[in-house]
């Protein structure tokens, strides 16, 4: 700490304990400098800072005095710890949905992670350089909906890739699809409203809606995704959150008849549907299926997309396509949340999209992830054989490995044994809203996009060795 700051701190302490009460004169700068053995300039700097902060009053030709309005700070009284600041009801609901970040095992099959070698470094650097060289005359806040050039590029891309037509003003650039889900919860859900969610389903979305005060209504899924025939029996709902292109986590792809039934239910009940299209780019046996929004004719669907599964989750770039009637409200909510998404990254992504580099990268990423998927499937077969049943492998960047002969009660034990062996695997149990609705067999969610085939094979061998006492007995 500079000497002048040390002098200031000492004087503040003396003012606080009453050594220098309000109105008391302090030593002259010359006298205090001589007493402390420092230059007068140093003491003057300390007095000037105390005057700027309101501790001292100064007049030309007279000594500085302690400001008249100050009060001595009473000595602390021995007592119990002070109560923490009171949380809002929203904050209390957040704490009711605990979340912990896991560590870093040697081979981690976490969903949502990508391999670093897949990131298009050269294309991204060229795009960023071009953006930086195009220095604007003024730096200020932009449109909360996102850069116009990025929204135009997304508009064209969504038509090419997803058969989705929308107006420019319907597109909102967000900090990852998670922020998009949060905005939906804030704008479309009041405390006590009922929100239909797939069972099992995406835990982070469930926590967002629960924190907003919603009542979660679980809706069963099967091998084809949401069982829409059961929707009328669930009662009224304000919102439905679905993952129709690749049900999370079980992997079902919702057929068109069920999509039509879901839209008809929303129209009849007045519910809004959030379509989370989180990894639809990865369909290994056919082209990606048509989006739910492309079938919507009554403005019931909010579409959420992201580049977290195609470029990097660290970019925090996603987008919403909202009904025209909601566009203004979402823009205002985004403005209040964080003004706008980062401008440089938006502009760089716009260049990748308009120049075709994004889709070239996506084709390469799809090939690499197909190889990782093949390595995971063959390794599971070699290491576990008939002791494991795989589900949801036709699309996306993860699959579910069921162990039919292992009861669900041992799932946590399997995860712990794997972690002790340096392997990160993740249980299905937290993805169920109601434990009673899950089947009585253990299951693990295995993401494969973050590891190379060699690491995947080694990881599954180590997993099989760690679980041998459970899966063989």
N, C-alpha and C positions, 0 to 999 in steps of 0.2 A: 504494500500500500504506500503511495507517495506520502512524504512527510507532512504536507499540508493536509491531506486526508486524515492522517493519524491525529494531528492537532484538532481538526474539526470533530472527529469522533470523541476525543477526550472531553472537549468542551460540551458536546451534546450530552454526554453522560453526567457532567457536573450540573448542567441545566436541569436534566431529568431528576437528579436526586436532591435538588434544592440548594446546592452550593451557590449557584447563581440564580436567585429567584427572579421573577418577572420585574423588569425595570432596573435590575442591578447593572452597574457599569463593569465592563470587562477591562482587564489590563490593556494599556495602549499597545499598539502593534510593536513599537520600539522596545517597550519594557518586556513584553512576553518573548520577543525574539532574543533579547539579551539573556533572559532567564533560561531559555531552552537551548541556547547556543546554535540558533539557526538564523538564516537571513530574514530581514524584515519583510522582504517580498514573499517569502513562504508563509509567514503569519498573515500577511495581508490577503493572500489567496484563500487561506482558511476562513478568514472573517467574511470575505466576499461570498464564498459558497454558503456559509451559514445565513448570511443576509438574503441570498437568493432563495433559500429554502424556508425563510420566514422565522428563523430562530432569533435573529438580531435586528435591531433598528439602528441605523447610522445617520449621523448628520455631519455636515462639513465642519471641521474644526473641533469636534467633540468626540469623546470616547464612545465606542459601540456599547449598546445596552441590550439586555435580554428583552425580547418582544413582550409587550405588556399582556398579551392575551394568553401566554403559555402557562400551563399548570404543571407543577411537579408530578412526576409519575410515582404513584404509591408503590412501596416495596411489595413484592409478591407475597401472598398469604398462602401458607401451606394448606392445600386442599386437594381433592381428587381431580382427576383429569377433566378438562373442560369438555362438554358434549361436542361432538362433531357437527359441522354445518348440516342443517336439515335438508335431506334429499326431497325432491319433488316426487309425486306419485310415479312419474315416468322413470326417474332414477331408481326408485325402489323396485319397480318391475324389472329393470335391467339386472339388478343384483339377484333377483329371483331366478334368472336364467344364467347360471354360471358358465364361464368359458375359460379354458386354459390352453395356452399355446404349448404344444408338445416340443420336446427337444429335437436333436438331430441325429437319428441313428445312422449307421453306416450305409444301409440301403433302405431308403424311405419310400414306401408305396402310398404316400399321401396324395389325395386327389387335389386338383387345382394347381399343381406345380408342373413346370415345363423344363425340359433340358436346356441348359444355357447354350449349347452348341447350335440349337435351332434358331436362335434369334438372328435376324438378318442385319448383322452389324454394318456391313458396307452400305446397303441400301438405306438403312436408317441414318447413318452418318452423312451420306450425300443429301438426304432430305433435310436433315437438321442444318447442315451447312448452307444449303440454298435458302432456308428460312432466315437464318441469322444474317446472311448477306443482304437480304431484302429488308434492311432496317427501316422501320416506319419513322415518320417525322415526329410523331408523338407517341408516348407510352401511357396507356390508360386502361381502364376496365373495358372489357368487351361485352358482347351480347351474352347474357346468362344462358341462352339456349345453345351457345357454341359458335365457333367461327362459321360464317356463311359458306366458305369454301369446303369445310369438312362436312357440313350438313348436306351440301349439294353432292359431294362425293359419296356419302353414305346413302343418299336417296337413290343414286344410280346403282350402287353396289347391291342394295337390298332388292332392287328390281331384278338385277341379273342373277343373284344367288338364291333369293328366297321367293321370287315371284310376288313381291310386295310393293304395291303402289301407295305413295303417300305424298302429301304436300310438304314443302320445306319447313313450314312453321310447326308441323307435327313432330319434328325431330328435335330432341333435347340431348345434348352431350353431357354426360355425368361422369363422376369419378368412380368408374367401375359400376357394374350392374348392382352391387350392394347398395350404393347410394340411390340408384334408381328405385330399388325396392323400398328403401327407407322413405323416399319422397312419396311413393304410393301409399305407404302406411299413414303418413302424416296428412295427406290430402284426402284420402278416401275412407279412412277408418276412424270412428269415434270410439271412446271407451265403451265396452260392452257389445260392440258390433261383432257379428259372427263372420269368421273367415274360414272358408273351406280350404283344406290343404291335403295333398296326397299323403297317404299313410303306407309306408314310410316316406319321408320327404326331406327337403333341404333344411337342415337345422338352423342355419343363419337367418333364413327368411322367417322361420317360425318364431325365432327370438325377436326379430324386428316387430312382427305383428303383436306378439305377446307384450312387448314393452310399450306398444301404443295402446294397450288396454283391450285388445281384441280377445274374443273367445274363439279358440281354435276348434274347428270341427273337422276331425279326421275323415278322409274319404278313401275307401279301399282301392287298391290297384291290383292288377294281375299282369300277366306277361305282355299285354298290349297297352299298359298304362292305366290311366284313371278309368274306373268302372262307372261310366256315366249313367247307366241305368239306375244306379242307387242314389243319384243326386236328388230327385224329388222327395225321397224319404228322409233327407237330412234336415229339412226345414228351411226357412228363409236364411239368406246370407247376404252380406254387403259385398263380399269380395271372394274370388276364388283364385288361388295361386297354383299354377300348373307348369309342368315341364314336358310338353307333349312331344317334342322331337327326340328326347332321350330322357325318360323319366329318371329322376334322381332319387334313390341310387340304383334301382333295380333294372333300368335300361330299356323299358318297354317304349315302343314307338306308337303313338296314338293313331289308330286308323281313321280314315276320313269320316266314316259313319259316326264314330264317337265324337269327332271334332264337331260335326254338325249338331249332334245331340247336346254337346256342351254349350254351343252358341245359342241353341234354342232355349235351353234352361236359363241362361243369363238374360236373354231377351224377355222371357216370361216372368222372371223374378225381379228384374231390375238390377241384377248383380253386375259387377265389373270383373273382368278376367285379366289377371296378369300372366302373360305368356313369357316365361323365362327360357330364352333360346340360347342357353349358355354354351353349348358346344355342338351345335347342329352341323358345323362344317365337317365333322368327322363321322362320315357314314361309309363303312368299308365294303358294303355289299351292293350299294346303289347310290344314286344321287341323293343329296339331302331332301327330305320330304318338304312339302309345301307348308308354309307357316300357317298357324291358326288365324293370324291377323288377315292373311290374304283371302280368307273365307268370310271374314266379318263384314256384314252389310249394314249393321245398325250402330256402330260405334261403341261396342262393349269391351274391346280388347286394348290393353296397354302392352306393347311389345318391348321386351328388354333384351338387348344384345350387348356383347362385350368383345374386346380384343385380348382379354386376359388369357383365353385359351388358344389364341392364335399367334400373338406376339409375345406378350409378357404380362403377368399379373402386377408387376412392379410399375407399369405405365399408368395404371389406374385410369383407364379410358373405357367408357362404355357409352351406351346410348339408349334412349327410350323413343318409341314412336307412340304418341298418345292420340286419342280421339280429338278432332278439332275443337269440340266443346270444352276440353280440359287443357288445351295448349297454353292459354294465358295463365291459368292457375299454376301449372307446373313451372313455367318460366319465372313467375314471381317467387315461388318456393325455392327454386334453384338460386335465385339472386340473394335471398335471405340466408341460405345455407352457406354458401362460400363464394358468392359473386359469379364465378365461372370456373370451368376446368382449365388446367394449364395451357396457355396459348401456344407455346413453342411445340409441344407434343401434338396438339391438335393440328397445327399447320403441317408438321412432318407427316402425320398419318394421312392427311388430305393428299399430299403429294404421292405417297405410296399407292393410294387408291386410284388416283387419276392417271398415274403413269403405268399402272398394271403391275407394279412391283409387289403389292400386297397379295394379289392372287397367285403370282408366281411363287412367292414364299409359301403360300398356303398349300399349293400342290406339293412342294417339297416336304413341308411339315406333315402332310397327310401320308406321304410315302414312308417317312421315318417312323411315324407313330404306328403305321400298319406293321412295320417290322418289329417294333417293341411289343405290340399286341400279340403278334405271332409268337414271339419269344416267351411271353408270359403264359399264353395258352399251352404251348408245348411243354414248358417247364412244370406247370401245374399237373399236366397229364403224366409226365415222367415221374414226378416226385410223389404224387398223391393217388394217381389212378382213379379208381372208382370211389375213393374216399372223399372226393370233392365233386361238386356239381357247379358249373359255371353258368351265370346268368348275366344278360345285358352286354354281351361282348360284340354285338353287331354294329354298335355305334359308340361315339364318345371316346373319352380318354380314361375310363376306368371300367371295372367289372366287379361283380360280386361273386365271391367264392363261398358256396354253401358247404357245410360239413354235415350231411344228413344223419350220421351216427353220433354226433356230438351234441348234447343238449345246449340250449341257449344259455343256461346258467353258467356254463364254462367259458363263455365268450371272453369275459374280462381276463380270465386266467390265460387264455391263448394269447391275448394281446400282451400281457405281462411277460410271458415266456419268450415271445418273439422279440420284445424290446430288450430283454436280458441278453439275447443273442445278437443284438445290433441290427434288428430288422424292424422297421416301422410298418405296422399294419393297423387297421382301424375298424372298430366294431360297428355292427349295424344297430345295436340297442339304442344309442342316443338319437337315431334318426326316426324312431317311432315316438309319436306323441303319447300313445297309450301302450304300455308294455303288454297288456293283455291281448293286443291285436297282432302281435308278431308270432310267427311260427316257432315251435319249440325245437329249433335247431340252430346251431351256431353259424354265423356268417361273418365274413370279413370283406370290407371294401378295399379294393386294390387299384390304385392309380398307377399308370405305367408311363406317362409322358415325361416324367422327370428323370428317368434312368435309361441308360443304354442297354441293349440286349445282353451284353456280357454280365453287367451288374444285375439285371433281372434274373438271369439263370442262376447266378451265384446266390442271390438273395432267396430265391424260392428253395434251393437246396438247403440252405441254412434254416429256413423256416420249417421245412419238413423235419429236419433233425431236431429242432427245438420242440416241435409239437408231437413227436413220435409217440410219447406215452399217452397222449390224449386221443390222437386220431387212429392209433392202431389198436388200443385196448377196447 
